[in-house]
């Protein structure tokens, strides 16, 4: 269950994109991936239940939800109020400083859901056909939970990467693109190639209708 998620998080936390030479630890930690998968499912379902349909967005509850999880693990979170219920979340883990920082970027808002075309409540996070269904499961709350879990595993296992991993969660999906462009402009040495093992699509199939593949469960899809 959730085998592709396991592969992606292993790639981020153990194999790359920093690779072994970047780590200030002798060997990879032992991680109970069954527990990690169960936590991912639980957090993703709760996250989907926070309706961040844009317009109007109203991402503040989502930012607080993610921030509280990070704060329980010892992170200091910054909440940036953009007004009218729009909010941005930022946090950072202090690495060794040997390499340029790495930004883990995602957004909280989702596009409107036409409920008449859904077989389940798009804001319930239903588990059906061995996958999580809900608006944002693919774009982009699933990615947000994966990045959240990476930060949690860093803390729980005392990992100090050579780079400073930073999470930035803006309210708008367009802000993700502009933030990434600004980061590349300001950190020309910090550009990284996409790690080949980080985002596998194996085990995913296309859902009926206009749904897209979502590698959240082995052999199944999520409807976003």
HUNOR-V662434 format. One record per helix or strand. SS is the DSSP state (hx for helix, st for strand). FROM is the first residue (numbers start at 1). TO is the last residue. Records with the same first field share a line. If there is no record, write none. Layout:
SS: FROM-TO + FROM-TO
This chain:
hx: 3-15 + 20-22 + 33-48 + 60-72 + 115-117 + 141-156 + 173-186 + 188-190
st: 23-23 + 53-53 + 78-83 + 86-92 + 102-107 + 110-110 + 126-128 + 131-133 + 161-161 + 165-170 + 217-217 + 220-220
